[in-house]
């Protein structure tokens, strides 16, 4: 357990740090750092940065960098402690808390602590009891502008025609481990398709709640027949990609979601959250039939839900970054958050463009070169150029060495990988990933 003192350094209360949103000093390496695993050191550094920035949406960037070490760090307790420390801070930004809880649950499951994972996710109040209908045609991404029936007339007993197939509503009670409702087994086909999901929220009184949604494509969302949210971006579903404040009426409220999907995993994440000064959340129910809409109690005829769009963590961070539009570190952090939250259309990946801009603005920053390279997985030449630039900036950078070696192995250049890794492993025997890549290179070269 030699790594635990490094964790203590990271999570000690009131660690001195640089000015808010400025560059953060690195946690001093423990004795014998030459033999330490660089993945542990990166976790320590980014955990400290996350704690220092927990009050800001920017804190998600170092948290995601901590999580990027999930498959390399030998001790996942280091990651779990970092997320818990962010959750324990009273000043942690409210939009950052759900992400810290989600990452904590993921690591706890990986550690075999399923009860602890469920406890971490419980405050997020994911919805998990739906009726599902689909799939309708979304060829050419035109399905979101087509009412296939449920939008204008909701009838759970109705039969719908979809290209010669008869579709009906059916129950889909789920217990998602990470909030993601997988529609792949319930809806066919699984690509270029539109699917509907219906949930019911029982409110003890008229109340306001926030609904947070992440959908695997464009979406439309209705509450009691009123459209309260829509987006036409196509991306994988992730936590809290859009949010809306809605007023629920006393009784059983209908929440109807339309997902307009192209490719990849088909599904969504939907949860409710208390608003400031609010009481208990509405209770999710699963009635046998379609309950009548709760009555409108406003005699002046106000709209029944009074929906208000909410800023997401990504949009808040984008607004903050505009104050330092040419700062490479800001661009890198925003690119990291956009990639992690999927907050852009896949047709125009803003994360890759920002990461490249940051790398070009700071060619001597190895970390920014690696960030940009990670978003060039389909462009081998551009990726290689960025990896070379990272090593030129920091010749013994462990992350750059391992990333370039992995790239060379992927390109069937095992001898080059071997010549790169041999000296590095000799100098850094504790670098687990480099040793594994070295073993692969030896095997591929017949040694």
Secondary structure in CASP SS format (residue, H / E / C, confidence):
PFRMAT SS
TARGET T0000
AUTHOR 0000-0000-0000
METHOD secondary structure of the structure
MODEL  1
X C 1.00
X C 1.00
X C 1.00
X H 1.00
X H 1.00
X H 1.00
X H 1.00
X H 1.00
X H 1.00
X H 1.00
X H 1.00
X C 1.00
X C 1.00
X C 1.00
X C 1.00
X C 1.00
X C 1.00
X C 1.00
X C 1.00
X C 1.00
X C 1.00
X C 1.00
X C 1.00
X C 1.00
X C 1.00
X C 1.00
X C 1.00
X C 1.00
X C 1.00
X C 1.00
X C 1.00
X C 1.00
X H 1.00
X H 1.00
X H 1.00
X C 1.00
X C 1.00
X H 1.00
X H 1.00
X H 1.00
X H 1.00
X H 1.00
X H 1.00
X H 1.00
X H 1.00
X H 1.00
X H 1.00
X H 1.00
X H 1.00
X H 1.00
X H 1.00
X H 1.00
X C 1.00
X C 1.00
X C 1.00
X C 1.00
X C 1.00
X C 1.00
X H 1.00
X H 1.00
X H 1.00
X H 1.00
X H 1.00
X H 1.00
X H 1.00
X H 1.00
X H 1.00
X C 1.00
X C 1.00
X C 1.00
X C 1.00
X C 1.00
X C 1.00
X C 1.00
X C 1.00
X C 1.00
X H 1.00
X H 1.00
X H 1.00
X H 1.00
X H 1.00
X H 1.00
X H 1.00
X H 1.00
X H 1.00
X H 1.00
X H 1.00
X H 1.00
X C 1.00
X C 1.00
X C 1.00
X C 1.00
X C 1.00
X H 1.00
X H 1.00
X H 1.00
X H 1.00
X H 1.00
X H 1.00
X H 1.00
X H 1.00
X H 1.00
X H 1.00
X H 1.00
X H 1.00
X H 1.00
X H 1.00
X H 1.00
X H 1.00
X H 1.00
X C 1.00
X C 1.00
X C 1.00
X H 1.00
X H 1.00
X H 1.00
X H 1.00
X H 1.00
X H 1.00
X H 1.00
X H 1.00
X H 1.00
X C 1.00
X C 1.00
X C 1.00
X E 1.00
X C 1.00
X C 1.00
X E 1.00
X E 1.00
X E 1.00
X E 1.00
X E 1.00
X E 1.00
X E 1.00
X E 1.00
X E 1.00
X C 1.00
X H 1.00
X H 1.00
X H 1.00
X C 1.00
X H 1.00
X H 1.00
X H 1.00
X C 1.00
X C 1.00
X C 1.00
X C 1.00
X C 1.00
X C 1.00
X C 1.00
X C 1.00
X C 1.00
X C 1.00
X C 1.00
X C 1.00
X C 1.00
X E 1.00
X E 1.00
X E 1.00
X E 1.00
X C 1.00
X C 1.00
X E 1.00
X E 1.00
X E 1.00
X E 1.00
X C 1.00
X E 1.00
X E 1.00
X E 1.00
X E 1.00
X C 1.00
X C 1.00
X C 1.00
X C 1.00
X C 1.00
X C 1.00
X E 1.00
X E 1.00
X E 1.00
X C 1.00
X C 1.00
X C 1.00
X C 1.00
X C 1.00
X C 1.00
X C 1.00
X C 1.00
X C 1.00
X C 1.00
X E 1.00
X E 1.00
X E 1.00
X E 1.00
X E 1.00
X E 1.00
X E 1.00
X E 1.00
X E 1.00
X E 1.00
X E 1.00
X C 1.00
X C 1.00
X C 1.00
X E 1.00
X E 1.00
X E 1.00
X E 1.00
X E 1.00
X E 1.00
X E 1.00
X E 1.00
X E 1.00
X C 1.00
X C 1.00
X E 1.00
X E 1.00
X E 1.00
X E 1.00
X E 1.00
X E 1.00
X C 1.00
X C 1.00
X E 1.00
X E 1.00
X E 1.00
X E 1.00
X E 1.00
X E 1.00
X C 1.00
X C 1.00
X C 1.00
X C 1.00
X C 1.00
X C 1.00
X C 1.00
X C 1.00
X C 1.00
X C 1.00
X E 1.00
X E 1.00
X E 1.00
X E 1.00
X E 1.00
X E 1.00
X E 1.00
X C 1.00
X C 1.00
X E 1.00
X E 1.00
X E 1.00
X E 1.00
X E 1.00
X E 1.00
X E 1.00
X E 1.00
X E 1.00
X E 1.00
X E 1.00
X C 1.00
X C 1.00
X C 1.00
X C 1.00
X C 1.00
X E 1.00
X E 1.00
X E 1.00
X E 1.00
X E 1.00
X E 1.00
X E 1.00
X E 1.00
X C 1.00
X C 1.00
X C 1.00
X C 1.00
X C 1.00
X C 1.00
X C 1.00
X C 1.00
X E 1.00
X E 1.00
X E 1.00
X C 1.00
X C 1.00
X C 1.00
X C 1.00
X C 1.00
X C 1.00
X C 1.00
X C 1.00
X C 1.00
X C 1.00
X C 1.00
X C 1.00
X C 1.00
X C 1.00
X C 1.00
X C 1.00
X C 1.00
X C 1.00
X C 1.00
X C 1.00
X C 1.00
X C 1.00
X E 1.00
X E 1.00
X E 1.00
X C 1.00
X C 1.00
X H 1.00
X H 1.00
X H 1.00
X H 1.00
X H 1.00
X H 1.00
X H 1.00
X H 1.00
X H 1.00
X H 1.00
X H 1.00
X H 1.00
X C 1.00
X C 1.00
X C 1.00
X H 1.00
X H 1.00
X H 1.00
X H 1.00
X H 1.00
X H 1.00
X H 1.00
X H 1.00
X H 1.00
X H 1.00
X H 1.00
X H 1.00
X H 1.00
X H 1.00
X C 1.00
X C 1.00
X C 1.00
X C 1.00
X H 1.00
X H 1.00
X H 1.00
X C 1.00
X H 1.00
X H 1.00
X H 1.00
X H 1.00
X H 1.00
X H 1.00
X H 1.00
X H 1.00
X H 1.00
X H 1.00
X H 1.00
X H 1.00
X C 1.00
X C 1.00
X C 1.00
X C 1.00
X H 1.00
X H 1.00
X H 1.00
X H 1.00
X H 1.00
X H 1.00
X H 1.00
X H 1.00
X H 1.00
X C 1.00
X C 1.00
X C 1.00
X C 1.00
X C 1.00
X H 1.00
X H 1.00
X H 1.00
X H 1.00
X H 1.00
X H 1.00
X H 1.00
X H 1.00
X H 1.00
X H 1.00
X H 1.00
X H 1.00
X H 1.00
X H 1.00
X C 1.00
X C 1.00
X C 1.00
X C 1.00
X H 1.00
X H 1.00
X H 1.00
X H 1.00
X H 1.00
X H 1.00
X H 1.00
X H 1.00
X H 1.00
X H 1.00
X H 1.00
X H 1.00
X H 1.00
X C 1.00
X C 1.00
X C 1.00
X H 1.00
X H 1.00
X H 1.00
X H 1.00
X H 1.00
X H 1.00
X H 1.00
X H 1.00
X H 1.00
X H 1.00
X H 1.00
X H 1.00
X H 1.00
X H 1.00
X C 1.00
X C 1.00
X C 1.00
X C 1.00
X H 1.00
X H 1.00
X H 1.00
X H 1.00
X H 1.00
X H 1.00
X H 1.00
X H 1.00
X H 1.00
X H 1.00
X H 1.00
X H 1.00
X H 1.00
X C 1.00
X C 1.00
X C 1.00
END
